[in-house]
């Protein structure tokens, strides 16, 4: 019985590291250059890949991202980053309208577009979420990134409990309880 109690009190193992997100420059929903080195270094952030005219999982994912944002409001400098998989249509103006629709605050939630090759590189080679190749097929996973730009977790948004796990893991990395 005592061993069971002691095991329950032991700290959780550290979150794994799945690689480092290199610095990138894209365009945000305000039409401004978004430099990850200025906006994200030293901050915890959650990334996803969506497109604004999606009739499938994107509205659900964006609502889930808003839920994450609200749940981690007490975490200093926590950021949300939504990359488009449809840069031809998702101009800064279109992304801004989408951001307003989901009550995104530009201070902590960024909707990004850019050259298809840059977005493809980030999705496929950095986040390991698949190709951006014009088909508009994309992963429904969220990605947790720490303050040293290390990928610390992947969370399939269609699986029950994963959004709560993401929130818990983000708060854990921030050293925030509850």
C-alpha positions as CSV (number, residue, x, y, z in Angstrom):
1,X,0.0,0.0,0.0
2,X,2.8,2.5,0.9
3,X,4.6,1.7,-2.4
4,X,1.4,2.6,-4.3
5,X,1.1,5.9,-2.6
6,X,4.8,6.8,-3.1
7,X,4.6,5.8,-6.8
8,X,1.5,8.1,-7.2
9,X,3.5,11.0,-5.7
10,X,6.6,10.6,-7.9
11,X,7.1,13.3,-10.5
12,X,6.1,12.6,-14.1
13,X,8.9,11.9,-16.6
14,X,9.8,14.9,-18.7
15,X,8.0,15.4,-22.0
16,X,9.9,14.0,-24.9
17,X,11.6,16.3,-27.5
18,X,10.8,15.6,-31.1
19,X,13.1,18.2,-32.7
20,X,13.5,21.9,-32.9
21,X,11.5,24.4,-34.9
22,X,13.9,26.7,-36.8
23,X,13.3,30.4,-37.1
24,X,10.9,31.3,-39.8
25,X,9.3,34.4,-41.4
26,X,5.8,34.4,-42.7
27,X,2.9,36.9,-42.9
28,X,0.4,37.3,-40.2
29,X,-3.3,38.1,-40.4
30,X,-2.6,41.8,-40.1
31,X,-0.4,41.7,-43.2
32,X,2.8,42.1,-41.2
33,X,5.9,40.1,-41.3
34,X,5.9,37.5,-38.5
35,X,9.3,36.5,-37.3
36,X,9.2,33.5,-35.0
37,X,12.5,34.6,-33.4
38,X,10.8,37.8,-32.2
39,X,7.3,36.5,-31.5
40,X,7.8,33.0,-30.2
41,X,11.3,32.5,-28.8
42,X,11.1,32.0,-25.0
43,X,7.4,31.3,-25.2
44,X,5.3,28.2,-25.0
45,X,3.1,27.8,-28.1
46,X,0.6,25.5,-29.8
47,X,0.6,25.1,-33.6
48,X,-2.0,23.8,-36.0
49,X,-2.6,23.8,-39.7
50,X,-6.0,24.8,-41.0
51,X,-7.7,26.7,-43.9
52,X,-10.5,29.2,-43.6
53,X,-13.0,27.8,-46.1
54,X,-12.8,24.2,-44.7
55,X,-16.0,22.4,-44.4
56,X,-14.4,19.6,-42.4
57,X,-12.4,19.6,-39.2
58,X,-10.9,23.2,-39.3
59,X,-13.8,25.0,-37.5
60,X,-13.7,22.3,-34.8
61,X,-10.0,22.6,-34.5
62,X,-10.1,26.4,-34.3
63,X,-12.8,26.2,-31.6
64,X,-10.5,23.7,-29.7
65,X,-7.6,26.1,-30.1
66,X,-9.7,28.9,-28.6
67,X,-10.5,26.6,-25.7
68,X,-6.8,25.9,-25.2
69,X,-6.1,29.7,-25.4
70,X,-8.8,30.4,-22.8
71,X,-7.6,27.5,-20.5
72,X,-4.0,28.7,-20.5
73,X,-4.8,32.4,-20.1
74,X,-2.9,32.3,-16.8
75,X,0.2,31.1,-18.4
76,X,2.5,34.1,-19.2
77,X,3.3,34.4,-22.9
78,X,1.5,31.3,-24.1
79,X,0.8,31.7,-27.8
80,X,-1.4,30.0,-30.4
81,X,-0.2,29.8,-34.0
82,X,-2.5,28.7,-36.9
83,X,-0.8,28.1,-40.2
84,X,-2.9,28.0,-43.4
85,X,-2.6,25.1,-45.8
86,X,-4.3,27.2,-48.5
87,X,-2.1,30.3,-49.0
88,X,-3.6,31.0,-52.4
89,X,-7.0,31.9,-50.8
90,X,-6.1,32.6,-47.2
91,X,-4.8,36.1,-47.6
92,X,-4.1,38.2,-44.6
93,X,-7.5,39.8,-45.0
94,X,-9.3,36.4,-45.1
95,X,-7.3,35.2,-42.1
96,X,-8.2,38.4,-40.2
97,X,-11.9,37.8,-40.8
98,X,-11.5,34.2,-39.7
99,X,-9.6,35.3,-36.6
100,X,-12.5,37.7,-35.7
101,X,-15.0,34.9,-36.3
102,X,-13.3,32.9,-33.6
103,X,-12.6,35.8,-31.3
104,X,-8.8,35.4,-31.6
105,X,-6.7,38.1,-29.9
106,X,-3.7,39.2,-32.0
107,X,-1.6,39.5,-28.8
108,X,-1.6,35.7,-28.3
109,X,-3.0,34.0,-31.4
110,X,-1.4,34.4,-34.8
111,X,-2.9,33.2,-38.2
112,X,0.0,32.8,-40.7
113,X,0.3,32.5,-44.4
114,X,3.3,32.7,-46.8
115,X,4.9,31.0,-49.7
116,X,3.5,27.5,-50.3
117,X,7.1,26.1,-50.2
118,X,7.7,27.7,-46.8
119,X,4.4,26.3,-45.4
120,X,5.1,22.9,-46.9
121,X,8.6,22.8,-45.4
122,X,7.2,23.7,-41.9
123,X,4.3,21.2,-42.1
124,X,6.3,18.3,-43.6
125,X,9.9,18.6,-42.5
126,X,9.6,20.5,-39.2
127,X,6.3,19.6,-37.6
128,X,6.0,16.2,-39.4
129,X,2.3,16.7,-40.2
130,X,2.3,16.0,-43.9
131,X,2.4,17.8,-47.2
132,X,0.9,21.1,-48.2
133,X,0.5,20.3,-51.8
134,X,-2.7,22.0,-52.9
135,X,-5.0,19.1,-52.0
136,X,-6.0,20.8,-48.7
137,X,-5.6,17.5,-46.9
138,X,-3.9,18.2,-43.6
139,X,-3.3,16.8,-40.1
140,X,-5.8,17.4,-37.3
141,X,-3.0,17.3,-34.7
142,X,-2.0,20.2,-32.5
143,X,1.7,20.6,-31.7
144,X,3.2,21.8,-28.4
145,X,6.4,23.8,-28.6
146,X,8.5,24.9,-25.6
147,X,10.4,28.2,-25.0
148,X,13.5,26.7,-26.6
149,X,11.6,25.9,-29.8
150,X,11.6,22.2,-29.1
151,X,8.5,20.2,-30.2
152,X,7.3,18.5,-27.0
153,X,4.0,16.8,-28.0
154,X,1.5,16.0,-30.7
155,X,-2.2,15.9,-29.9
156,X,-4.8,14.4,-32.2
157,X,-7.8,16.8,-31.9
158,X,-10.3,14.1,-32.9
159,X,-9.4,11.8,-29.9
160,X,-11.2,12.4,-26.6
161,X,-9.1,13.8,-23.8
162,X,-6.3,15.0,-26.0
163,X,-7.1,18.7,-25.7
164,X,-7.2,18.4,-21.9
165,X,-3.8,16.6,-22.0
166,X,-2.4,19.4,-24.2
167,X,-3.5,22.0,-21.6
168,X,-2.1,20.0,-18.8
169,X,1.2,19.5,-20.6
170,X,1.5,23.2,-21.5
171,X,0.9,24.2,-17.9
172,X,3.4,21.6,-16.7
173,X,6.1,23.1,-19.0
174,X,5.2,26.5,-17.7
175,X,5.4,25.3,-14.1
176,X,1.8,26.4,-13.5
177,X,-0.5,24.1,-11.5
178,X,-4.1,23.4,-12.3
